[in-house]
Structure formats: C-alpha cells, structure tokens
Amino acid sequence: MSKEKATTALLVVLVFAVVTCLAFSDPALGGALSVGVAVAALAWKMLRAR
C-alpha cells in the first residue's frame, strides 16, 4: 500500500470515529455532520476526477 493510500485510509477512519462519537452524544449534530462529510467527500471526488 502506498503512503498516500495509507494516509487517506487513516483519515477516513478518524473522521468516521469522530462522527460516530458525536452521533452517540448528540444525534442531531452527528446526523448533520455525517451529511456534511458525505457532501464534502463527493465534491472532493468530483473535483479530483477532472
């Protein structure tokens, strides 16, 4: 696995862990943050494809 892929995987796991912890403590904030992360990931993927 390349260093870039390993860094990306680590970042995804960390974001998932933070969003999950927030969702358990405050469901509304966790849901809103999950949607925001999904939109940001989609925008990043679309811009990177160009």
ROZA-429938 format. One line per field, with one value per atom (N, C-alpha, C, O): residue in one letter; x, y, z; atom name. Coordinates in steps of 0.05 Angstrom, whole numbers, plus 5000, padded with zeros to 4 digits. Layout:
N
kepa c(A,...)
u c(X,...)
v c(Y,...)
w c(Z,...)
rolum c(CA,...)
//
This chain:
50
kepa c(M,M,M,M,S,S,S,S,K,K,K,K,E,E,E,E,K,K,K,K,A,A,A,A,T,T,T,T,T,T,T,T,A,A,A,A,L,L,L,L,L,L,L,L,V,V,V,V,V,V,V,V,L,L,L,L,V,V,V,V,F,F,F,F,A,A,A,A,V,V,V,V,V,V,V,V,T,T,T,T,C,C,C,C,L,L,L,L,A,A,A,A,F,F,F,F,S,S,S,S,D,D,D,D,P,P,P,P,A,A,A,A,L,L,L,L,G,G,G,G,G,G,G,G,A,A,A,A,L,L,L,L,S,S,S,S,V,V,V,V,G,G,G,G,V,V,V,V,A,A,A,A,V,V,V,V,A,A,A,A,A,A,A,A,L,L,L,L,A,A,A,A,W,W,W,W,K,K,K,K,M,M,M,M,L,L,L,L,R,R,R,R,A,A,A,A,R,R,R,R)
u c(5017,5000,5018,5037,5011,5027,5022,5002,5040,5038,5013,5000,5007,4983,4957,4939,4956,4932,4929,4907,4951,4951,4942,4926,4951,4943,4913,4900,4904,4875,4858,4838,4867,4852,4851,4830,4873,4874,4856,4842,4856,4839,4809,4793,4802,4774,4766,4744,4783,4777,4774,4756,4791,4790,4764,4751,4757,4732,4708,4690,4708,4686,4683,4661,4706,4705,4695,4679,4703,4694,4664,4649,4655,4627,4610,4588,4619,4604,4602,4581,4624,4623,4604,4589,4604,4586,4557,4539,4552,4525,4514,4490,4530,4520,4514,4495,4530,4526,4504,4489,4503,4482,4474,4487,4451,4443,4439,4445,4428,4423,4449,4452,4468,4494,4509,4521,4507,4520,4509,4524,4482,4470,4477,4484,4477,4485,4514,4521,4531,4560,4564,4581,4549,4551,4544,4557,4523,4514,4536,4542,4547,4568,4593,4605,4601,4624,4618,4636,4594,4587,4588,4598,4577,4577,4606,4613,4622,4650,4665,4681,4661,4674,4666,4682,4640,4630,4642,4650,4643,4654,4684,4693,4699,4727,4731,4749,4715,4717,4711,4725,4691,4684,4705,4712,4716,4737,4763,4778,4769,4793,4792,4813,4768,4764,4771,4777,4770,4775,4804,4812)
v c(4976,5000,5025,5026,5044,5068,5086,5083,5104,5122,5140,5146,5148,5165,5150,5161,5125,5109,5104,5104,5099,5094,5118,5116,5142,5167,5172,5180,5167,5171,5152,5160,5127,5107,5115,5113,5125,5133,5157,5159,5176,5199,5191,5202,5173,5164,5150,5155,5134,5120,5141,5138,5160,5181,5197,5203,5206,5221,5204,5214,5179,5161,5158,5159,5156,5153,5178,5176,5201,5227,5230,5238,5225,5229,5209,5216,5184,5164,5173,5170,5182,5191,5215,5215,5234,5256,5248,5258,5228,5219,5205,5208,5191,5179,5199,5196,5220,5240,5260,5269,5268,5287,5278,5285,5263,5252,5273,5268,5296,5317,5328,5330,5333,5343,5321,5327,5297,5274,5270,5265,5272,5270,5292,5287,5316,5339,5337,5344,5329,5326,5304,5306,5282,5260,5269,5262,5285,5295,5314,5313,5331,5349,5334,5342,5313,5298,5284,5282,5273,5260,5279,5272,5303,5323,5332,5334,5336,5344,5322,5328,5297,5274,5272,5267,5276,5275,5298,5294,5322,5345,5340,5346,5329,5324,5303,5305,5282,5261,5272,5265,5289,5300,5319,5319,5335,5354,5340,5349,5318,5303,5288,5282,5281,5266,5283,5272,5309,5327,5328,5342)
w c(5000,5000,5000,5015,4983,4982,5006,5020,5010,5033,5031,5051,5006,5002,5009,5021,5000,5006,5036,5047,5049,5078,5093,5112,5085,5097,5093,5112,5069,5063,5080,5091,5082,5098,5127,5140,5138,5166,5170,5191,5152,5154,5154,5169,5136,5135,5161,5171,5172,5198,5220,5237,5221,5242,5240,5260,5216,5212,5220,5233,5212,5219,5249,5260,5263,5292,5306,5324,5296,5308,5304,5322,5279,5273,5289,5298,5292,5308,5337,5349,5349,5376,5380,5399,5361,5363,5359,5372,5342,5337,5362,5367,5377,5401,5423,5438,5425,5446,5438,5455,5413,5403,5375,5355,5373,5347,5325,5302,5332,5311,5300,5275,5317,5308,5292,5272,5302,5288,5260,5241,5257,5231,5212,5189,5222,5206,5197,5175,5216,5209,5189,5171,5191,5172,5144,5125,5142,5116,5105,5081,5122,5113,5103,5083,5117,5109,5083,5066,5079,5054,5031,5009,5034,5013,5006,4983,5027,5022,5008,4990,5015,5002,4972,4955,4967,4940,4923,4900,4934,4920,4914,4892,4934,4930,4908,4892,4908,4888,4860,4841,4858,4832,4822,4798,4839,4831,4825,4807,4838,4833,4807,4795,4798,4774,4749,4728,4752,4729,4723,4704)
rolum c(N,CA,C,O,N,CA,C,O,N,CA,C,O,N,CA,C,O,N,CA,C,O,N,CA,C,O,N,CA,C,O,N,CA,C,O,N,CA,C,O,N,CA,C,O,N,CA,C,O,N,CA,C,O,N,CA,C,O,N,CA,C,O,N,CA,C,O,N,CA,C,O,N,CA,C,O,N,CA,C,O,N,CA,C,O,N,CA,C,O,N,CA,C,O,N,CA,C,O,N,CA,C,O,N,CA,C,O,N,CA,C,O,N,CA,C,O,N,CA,C,O,N,CA,C,O,N,CA,C,O,N,CA,C,O,N,CA,C,O,N,CA,C,O,N,CA,C,O,N,CA,C,O,N,CA,C,O,N,CA,C,O,N,CA,C,O,N,CA,C,O,N,CA,C,O,N,CA,C,O,N,CA,C,O,N,CA,C,O,N,CA,C,O,N,CA,C,O,N,CA,C,O,N,CA,C,O,N,CA,C,O,N,CA,C,O,N,CA,C,O,N,CA,C,O)
//
